[in-house]
Amino acid sequence: MNKEVRRLVIVLGDQLAPDSAAFKHFDPERDRIWMAEAREEATHVWSSKMRIAYFLSAMRHFRDELASKGYNVTYHTLKPDAPNTLAEILASDLNRLRPEIAQMVPAGDFRVHQSIEATVLDSGIHFECLPDNHFMCELTTFNQWAENRKQLRLEYFYRFLRKRHGVLMDDGGPEGGKWNYDSDNRQAFSKHGPGMIPPWPSFTPDRITREVIKTVEKNFPNHPGDLSSFDWPVARRDARDCMNDFIQHRLGMFGPYQDAMWSDEPFLYHSGLAAPMNLKLISPREAIAQAVDAYDGKHARLASVEGFIRQILGWREYVRGIYWMYMPDYAERNTLQAEHALPEFYWTGDTDMECLKQAIKQTLHYGYAHHIQRLMVTGLFALLFGVKPRQVHEWYLSAYVDAVEWVELPNTLGMSQYADGGILASKPYVASGRYIDKMSNYCRHCRYEPGKAIGENACPFTTLYWDFLQRHERRFRNHPRTALQWRNLGRLSDSDKLDISNRSDKIRDSC
């Protein structure tokens, strides 16, 4: 029995920050870091091979980085005969090491955090959860901001943090005179497409990553996706290269085309920084500072820089606050009473709807899709179809390399599926196939016609859109932000409405 361990610092797969609050006052002579790969974290939802490999490779690189600094690290690699859960592995080490205290910053998953805290306390060891200095708004600050507000809205929280941190501020007001340049950032490509897009940086798998790929293929052979194209930044140096490359080559055009889509172009002008940032290989402060420097140096337009910063300083911090404020009940919300099963093609991409085929096959191949593909293609179809929100959430959590529950769950249940009844977003984001046609070239290669709701060639998105309006008319017809959409329902004749309902049923039956 080891009596010399003073602090056991627990580090999870999404906590790979070298400047974490958990490392403050770390004494290599008396303290120890604990990390573990547990099978349950890949199987509690049917995680894609790409997501599993990304987490494991990043963890092993971080382990080696810590060891090179002289830190004592207890690290458990995935083995067939090892305990299944983090809690089981941790309980064994707590009994063996008997530290005076176990410390960590909050887990990114309510389930995991509760399990670890309970395991430590059940072992008779003091548990301490430290504020996470990776984020720019402490949870206590978010709760104070949210207190006594009738409605929580991103825009006001975003302005609060802009002022608090002095980001893009000019003499007490917003840089350029406007808080939000979203109206400038909704452009589609011309019929000629995006042209030459600067390529994403490439990160050839090193020895550690190659070993991880073999481990994943051996242990999770039936999980979705493939690893033939694994090319993610798994170490801090790579993540910083990724960030520098985006700021230099794509940030300037990110703003206007952040909502645009194009066939066989998965990355366009997007950053790819959500994955390394959500594992904390880079910090939001770094990314924001570089974006502001690009604007100050006249290398990027204000609308692009503001749009990028709003996603990080605004949206990312906002969904985290909502997650911890409303969990665990938040995960079970289903305001619209959606009860259909997730269509099987979400796991294969085998569908004749070109937009869904593009977004899903890309997701399975890269573990990535940009935010409009997620919100207005895969998410929109699930919302219109009426898929159980829990199943939509579990698919997003399993499919994407950047998926950590604190950020994925509110984005899916709240923003995408409106399952929380308006806590996160003020209205459901619903649209017909015309939106996809406007923002992409997908419809040119599809047998369905986006402007039609009735008939064999009618776009399923458009049919299901009008069906959604019919089914939820009572709830939304007087809503100040959705009333116009529901007033348009009055243009349809009773016979058209019946045809739409019948065809919607056939669409669901065929999936």
VOGU-3710 file (C-alpha; in Angstrom, 3 decimals, decimal comma):
1> mnkevrrlvi> 0,000/0,000/0,000  1,474/3,304/-1,143  1,295/6,023/1,525  3,330/8,581/-0,441  0,712/9,808/-2,905  -0,600/13,148/-1,726  -2,843/14,091/-4,664  -4,198/11,931/-7,427  -5,041/14,208/-10,348  -7,678/12,616/-12,572
11> vlgdqlapds> -7,373/13,566/-16,242  -10,039/12,499/-18,723  -9,874/12,270/-22,489  -11,318/15,754/-23,011  -9,039/17,413/-20,425  -5,693/17,454/-22,214  -4,674/20,993/-21,243  -1,115/21,362/-19,902  -2,158/24,477/-17,966  -5,212/22,856/-16,364
21> aafkhfdper> -6,171/24,076/-12,895  -5,723/20,480/-11,776  -1,947/20,812/-12,327  -1,560/23,937/-10,245  0,806/23,286/-7,307  1,542/19,820/-8,725  4,499/18,232/-6,948  6,097/15,443/-9,019  7,600/13,985/-5,870  4,281/13,523/-4,058
31> driwmaeare> 1,499/13,766/-6,636  0,398/11,485/-9,433  -1,689/11,847/-12,601  -4,284/9,201/-13,395  -5,591/8,458/-16,899  -7,450/5,466/-18,285  -8,956/4,109/-21,484  -12,222/2,349/-20,679  -14,301/0,285/-23,069  -17,568/1,772/-21,752
41> eathvwsskm> -16,615/5,204/-23,093  -16,705/3,754/-26,613  -19,810/1,639/-26,137  -22,301/3,531/-23,952  -23,176/5,036/-27,312  -22,067/3,182/-30,424  -19,096/5,451/-31,059  -17,532/5,674/-34,479  -14,049/4,306/-35,006  -12,820/7,787/-35,910
51> riayflsamr> -14,055/9,300/-32,639  -12,594/6,486/-30,526  -9,230/6,701/-32,279  -9,068/10,473/-31,941  -9,607/10,406/-28,191  -7,212/7,514/-27,550  -4,415/8,914/-29,696  -4,701/12,374/-28,140  -4,688/10,841/-24,657  -1,564/8,787/-25,326
61> hfrdelaskg> 0,263/11,758/-26,798  -0,659/13,813/-23,746  0,513/11,021/-21,440  3,923/11,075/-23,097  4,071/14,875/-22,951  3,416/14,786/-19,193  5,977/12,036/-18,654  8,590/14,057/-20,548  8,061/16,848/-17,996  8,813/14,491/-15,122
71> ynvtyhtlkp> 5,226/13,908/-14,009  4,324/10,523/-12,571  1,480/9,149/-14,674  -0,610/6,074/-14,005  -2,068/5,224/-17,407  -4,290/2,291/-18,328  -4,408/1,328/-22,002  -7,381/-0,509/-23,435  -7,117/-4,262/-22,941  -9,669/-7,040/-23,567
81> dapntlaeil> -9,450/-8,353/-19,998  -9,415/-4,934/-18,276  -12,346/-3,605/-16,244  -15,071/-2,147/-18,429  -15,630/1,256/-16,795  -13,582/4,222/-15,632  -15,099/3,793/-12,173  -13,898/0,194/-11,858  -10,361/1,045/-12,960  -10,233/4,080/-10,674
91> asdlnrlrpe> -11,577/2,193/-7,644  -8,779/-0,341/-7,928  -6,094/2,349/-8,084  -7,598/4,342/-5,235  -7,449/1,242/-3,056  -3,837/0,598/-4,082  -2,461/4,158/-3,954  -4,596/5,608/-1,131  -4,010/9,278/-1,989  -4,939/11,932/0,517
101> iaqmvpagdf> -7,124/13,652/-2,068  -8,366/13,088/-5,610  -8,771/16,188/-7,779  -10,146/16,988/-11,206  -11,864/19,695/-13,206  -15,477/18,911/-14,176  -15,879/16,068/-16,624  -17,433/16,922/-19,959  -20,171/14,366/-19,352  -22,571/14,464/-16,402
111> rvhqsieatv> -22,696/10,655/-16,257  -18,916/10,357/-16,053  -18,554/13,119/-13,485  -21,150/11,617/-11,151  -19,575/8,176/-11,457  -16,046/9,379/-10,679  -17,099/11,526/-7,737  -19,113/8,661/-6,251  -16,197/6,248/-6,728  -13,772/8,531/-4,923
121> ldsgihfecl> -16,122/9,200/-2,029  -17,015/5,517/-1,714  -13,306/4,827/-1,333  -13,175/7,114/1,699  -10,955/9,649/-0,054  -11,568/13,374/-0,200  -12,751/14,596/-3,613  -12,168/18,100/-4,934  -13,578/19,491/-8,174  -11,732/22,597/-9,358
131> pdnhfmcelt> -13,081/25,370/-11,628  -12,006/24,724/-15,193  -9,752/27,565/-16,357  -10,014/26,421/-19,979  -13,363/28,174/-20,288  -13,896/31,924/-20,331  -16,996/31,922/-18,152  -17,090/30,077/-14,848  -20,273/28,152/-14,197  -21,002/30,311/-11,157
141> tfnqwaenrk> -20,769/33,414/-13,371  -23,136/31,892/-15,925  -25,631/31,043/-13,205  -25,469/34,589/-11,863  -26,025/35,995/-15,349  -28,971/33,645/-15,930  -30,603/34,241/-12,548  -34,039/35,902/-12,693  -34,054/36,088/-16,505  -37,339/35,053/-18,050
151> qlrleyfyrf> -35,536/33,736/-21,119  -31,912/32,881/-21,792  -30,665/34,164/-25,120  -27,252/33,771/-26,673  -27,039/37,305/-28,032  -27,215/38,959/-24,601  -24,843/36,455/-23,021  -22,399/36,972/-25,892  -22,456/40,737/-25,396  -21,900/40,222/-21,666
161> lrkrhgvlmd> -18,750/38,175/-22,338  -17,480/40,540/-25,032  -17,597/43,362/-22,497  -16,210/41,216/-19,681  -13,154/40,153/-21,680  -12,762/43,260/-23,830  -12,985/41,318/-27,093  -13,631/43,376/-30,250  -14,585/46,378/-28,159  -14,047/50,029/-29,052
171> dggpeggkwn> -14,495/52,703/-26,385  -17,162/50,685/-24,562  -19,049/49,683/-27,705  -18,673/46,896/-30,248  -15,938/47,147/-32,858  -17,415/48,464/-36,094  -20,599/49,636/-34,378  -22,439/46,315/-34,480  -22,453/43,374/-32,067  -23,411/40,831/-34,656
181> ydsdnrqafs> -22,532/40,498/-38,350  -24,572/37,366/-38,919  -26,560/38,985/-41,733  -23,300/39,374/-43,694  -22,356/35,741/-43,167  -25,078/33,810/-44,981  -23,834/33,731/-48,542  -24,043/30,761/-50,877  -21,533/29,978/-53,591  -22,340/30,914/-57,152
191> khgpgmippw> -23,330/28,210/-59,624  -19,621/27,763/-60,348  -18,927/26,623/-56,800  -16,266/27,599/-54,280  -13,316/27,456/-56,636  -9,900/26,606/-55,214  -10,224/26,060/-51,461  -7,064/26,214/-49,358  -6,497/22,641/-48,142  -6,714/21,674/-44,512
201> psftpdritr> -3,322/20,892/-42,951  -2,446/17,213/-42,932  -1,153/15,186/-39,974  0,218/11,814/-41,031  -0,417/9,247/-38,290  2,729/8,669/-36,224  3,682/5,503/-34,345  1,296/6,173/-31,458  -1,637/6,886/-33,748  -0,910/3,812/-35,874
211> eviktveknf> -0,947/1,678/-32,733  -4,251/3,252/-31,702  -5,774/2,531/-35,108  -4,822/-1,146/-34,735  -6,312/-1,172/-31,224  -9,592/0,310/-32,410  -9,886/-2,042/-35,377  -9,245/-5,022/-33,108  -11,542/-4,033/-30,249  -14,370/-2,296/-32,127
221> pnhpgdlssf> -14,534/-3,960/-35,561  -18,298/-3,527/-35,936  -18,470/0,133/-35,007  -19,408/2,609/-37,761  -16,980/4,530/-39,900  -13,460/3,740/-41,035  -9,955/4,860/-40,181  -8,402/4,917/-43,644  -8,475/8,713/-43,714  -7,468/9,454/-40,105
231> dwpvarrdar> -5,786/12,839/-40,277  -6,550/14,802/-37,112  -4,236/16,874/-34,891  -3,695/14,657/-31,851  -0,969/16,629/-30,063  -0,833/20,254/-28,965  1,840/21,197/-31,520  -0,357/19,833/-34,323  -3,436/21,576/-32,958  -1,593/24,894/-32,916
241> dcmndfiqhr> -0,454/24,316/-36,501  -4,080/23,674/-37,417  -5,150/26,914/-35,745  -2,379/28,940/-37,379  -3,245/27,521/-40,782  -6,919/28,462/-40,431  -6,143/32,007/-39,307  -3,725/32,505/-42,203  -5,564/30,787/-45,057  -9,302/30,493/-44,398
251> lgmfgpyqda> -10,515/32,877/-41,678  -10,917/35,758/-44,123  -13,477/33,831/-46,181  -14,985/31,877/-43,303  -17,598/34,491/-42,455  -19,556/34,918/-45,676  -19,469/31,228/-46,585  -19,781/29,555/-43,191  -23,332/28,389/-44,038  -22,591/27,298/-47,605
261> mwsdepflyh> -22,402/23,655/-48,713  -21,013/21,992/-51,820  -20,842/18,417/-53,103  -17,694/16,490/-52,172  -16,259/19,495/-50,324  -16,414/18,561/-46,644  -14,192/21,299/-45,193  -14,514/24,468/-47,313  -13,441/27,498/-45,216  -14,124/25,949/-41,810
271> sglaapmnlk> -11,469/25,686/-39,135  -11,586/22,112/-37,861  -10,711/23,506/-34,434  -13,721/22,162/-32,531  -12,086/18,761/-32,097  -8,732/19,855/-30,618  -10,411/22,658/-28,663  -12,982/20,317/-27,097  -10,151/18,025/-26,000  -8,377/21,194/-24,746
281> lispreaiaq> -5,293/20,782/-26,876  -5,750/24,476/-27,642  -7,605/27,107/-25,661  -10,391/29,457/-26,739  -8,254/32,393/-25,599  -5,518/31,436/-28,071  -7,935/31,165/-30,971  -9,707/34,421/-30,146  -6,439/36,330/-29,709  -5,134/35,140/-33,075
291> avdaydgkha> -8,397/36,017/-34,810  -8,359/39,527/-33,317  -4,715/39,943/-34,371  -5,705/38,951/-37,912  -8,367/41,672/-37,914  -6,053/44,275/-36,385  -3,454/43,410/-39,014  -6,063/43,749/-41,783  -5,669/40,088/-42,764  -9,335/39,213/-42,152
301> rlasvegfir> -12,582/41,122/-42,419  -14,488/42,066/-39,288  -17,575/40,018/-40,203  -15,479/36,841/-40,479  -13,592/37,470/-37,260  -16,747/38,371/-35,327  -18,566/35,299/-36,663  -15,703/33,020/-35,628  -15,412/34,593/-32,179  -19,179/34,386/-31,648
311> qilgwreyvr> -19,012/30,613/-32,084  -16,271/30,313/-29,453  -16,841/33,073/-26,923  -20,603/33,124/-27,364  -22,094/29,816/-28,411  -19,548/27,434/-26,879  -19,681/29,061/-23,453  -23,464/29,433/-23,644  -24,236/25,778/-24,302  -21,873/24,723/-21,527
321> giywmympdy> -23,720/26,897/-19,025  -27,074/25,500/-20,097  -25,818/21,907/-19,939  -24,694/22,137/-16,323  -27,665/24,248/-15,279  -30,278/21,770/-16,520  -28,669/18,333/-16,311  -29,509/15,533/-15,759  -33,173/16,126/-16,691  -32,202/18,026/-19,838
331> aerntlqaeh> -31,166/14,815/-21,613  -34,692/13,406/-21,324  -36,592/16,387/-22,692  -38,912/15,775/-25,624  -41,177/18,813/-25,856  -42,461/18,002/-29,356  -43,176/14,374/-28,371  -41,168/12,925/-31,249  -41,339/9,136/-31,122  -39,971/7,727/-34,397
341> alpefywtgd> -36,780/5,682/-34,604  -33,690/7,131/-36,239  -33,628/5,952/-39,870  -31,089/3,206/-40,507  -29,391/5,192/-43,273  -27,862/7,502/-40,636  -25,389/4,666/-40,021  -24,632/3,991/-43,688  -25,438/7,037/-45,828  -27,363/4,780/-48,192
351> tdmeclkqai> -30,212/7,086/-49,219  -31,370/8,656/-52,472  -31,585/12,087/-50,835  -28,368/13,668/-52,076  -27,923/16,168/-49,237  -28,226/13,477/-46,592  -25,985/11,126/-48,539  -23,305/13,814/-48,773  -23,473/14,825/-45,105  -23,697/11,312/-43,664
361> kqtlhygyah> -21,078/9,600/-45,829  -18,737/12,493/-45,119  -19,438/12,127/-41,396  -18,743/8,395/-41,406  -15,538/8,865/-43,402  -14,007/11,842/-41,588  -15,899/12,038/-38,295  -16,705/15,593/-39,351  -19,419/17,775/-40,854  -19,681/21,524/-40,523
371> hiqrlmvtgl> -22,408/23,208/-38,501  -24,934/23,797/-41,297  -24,664/20,213/-42,482  -25,432/19,172/-38,911  -28,191/21,707/-38,211  -29,912/22,056/-41,577  -29,381/18,639/-43,175  -29,018/15,720/-40,752  -30,582/17,592/-37,829  -33,377/19,167/-39,851
381> fallfgvkpr> -34,433/15,861/-41,375  -34,562/14,206/-37,940  -36,650/17,092/-36,573  -39,136/17,041/-39,465  -39,264/13,250/-39,437  -40,021/13,241/-35,693  -37,103/11,160/-34,418  -36,816/10,537/-30,685  -34,430/13,271/-29,470  -32,428/10,818/-27,383
391> qvhewylsay> -31,613/8,782/-30,484  -30,575/11,895/-32,416  -28,349/12,925/-29,524  -26,704/9,515/-29,325  -25,991/9,508/-33,058  -24,295/12,906/-32,927  -22,338/11,904/-29,828  -21,131/8,734/-31,522  -20,395/10,115/-34,978  -18,254/13,232/-34,541
401> vdavewvelp> -14,668/13,456/-33,330  -15,420/16,763/-31,590  -18,420/15,383/-29,678  -18,231/15,817/-25,906  -21,608/15,709/-24,217  -21,556/19,178/-22,616  -21,392/20,774/-26,068  -23,092/18,123/-28,202  -26,236/17,538/-26,134  -27,541/21,148/-25,942
411> ntlgmsqyad> -26,683/21,695/-29,605  -28,648/18,579/-30,575  -31,616/18,566/-28,212  -31,926/22,328/-27,931  -30,738/23,931/-31,152  -31,367/21,148/-33,654  -34,410/19,296/-32,291  -36,113/21,973/-30,126  -36,682/19,178/-27,620  -36,034/21,518/-24,681
421> ggilaskpyv> -39,030/23,699/-25,570  -37,055/26,880/-26,152  -34,483/26,953/-23,354  -31,551/27,142/-25,748  -33,074/28,613/-28,911  -36,168/30,764/-29,249  -37,691/28,826/-32,152  -37,372/25,543/-34,023  -35,025/25,739/-37,003  -37,285/24,292/-39,684
431> asgryidkms> -37,110/24,815/-43,431  -38,087/23,085/-46,637  -35,809/21,656/-49,294  -35,626/25,134/-50,805  -33,179/26,194/-48,075  -30,800/23,364/-48,954  -31,166/24,213/-52,644  -30,315/27,845/-51,904  -27,221/27,068/-49,816  -25,742/24,188/-51,832
441> nycrhcryep> -25,601/22,381/-55,145  -26,869/19,130/-53,634  -30,297/19,390/-55,236  -28,803/19,511/-58,742  -27,682/15,911/-58,299  -30,843/14,664/-56,584  -33,928/13,057/-58,111  -36,219/15,064/-55,829  -37,471/18,583/-56,543  -37,010/20,924/-53,553
451> gkaigenacp> -39,987/23,119/-54,439  -42,489/20,264/-54,445  -44,277/18,835/-51,415  -46,654/16,461/-53,250  -45,926/13,801/-55,864  -43,338/11,105/-56,421  -40,558/13,600/-57,141  -41,429/15,867/-54,218  -38,520/16,532/-51,874  -38,986/14,609/-48,586
461> fttlywdflq> -37,665/17,651/-46,707  -40,390/19,821/-48,246  -43,148/17,285/-47,657  -42,095/16,749/-44,052  -41,696/20,504/-43,537  -45,360/21,161/-44,328  -46,329/18,114/-42,308  -44,357/19,524/-39,349  -46,225/22,827/-39,655  -49,544/20,996/-39,608
471> rherrfrnhp> -48,676/18,795/-36,644  -47,390/21,675/-34,514  -49,668/24,478/-35,663  -51,286/24,985/-32,280  -47,932/25,391/-30,530  -46,294/27,813/-32,962  -48,900/29,703/-34,972  -48,827/32,659/-32,538  -45,116/32,492/-31,742  -43,592/35,910/-32,581
481> rtalqwrnlg> -40,625/34,390/-34,464  -42,479/31,619/-36,297  -45,923/33,042/-37,007  -45,093/33,865/-40,635  -44,159/30,266/-41,415  -47,382/29,000/-39,909  -49,451/31,647/-41,669  -48,107/30,257/-44,933  -49,766/26,993/-44,009  -53,061/28,691/-44,841
491> rlsdsdkldi> -52,062/28,705/-48,533  -52,568/24,962/-48,702  -55,953/23,475/-49,499  -57,428/20,773/-47,309  -56,766/18,199/-50,015  -53,113/19,267/-50,252  -52,754/18,980/-46,502  -54,181/15,476/-46,579  -51,867/14,476/-49,438  -48,891/15,840/-47,506
501> snrsdkirds> -49,868/13,916/-44,380  -50,284/10,701/-46,369  -46,995/11,109/-48,190  -45,216/11,915/-44,918  -46,474/8,630/-43,508  -45,093/6,801/-46,542  -41,718/8,503/-46,138  -41,535/7,381/-42,526  -42,621/3,855/-43,389  -39,938/3,629/-46,097
511> c> -37,188/4,611/-43,672
//
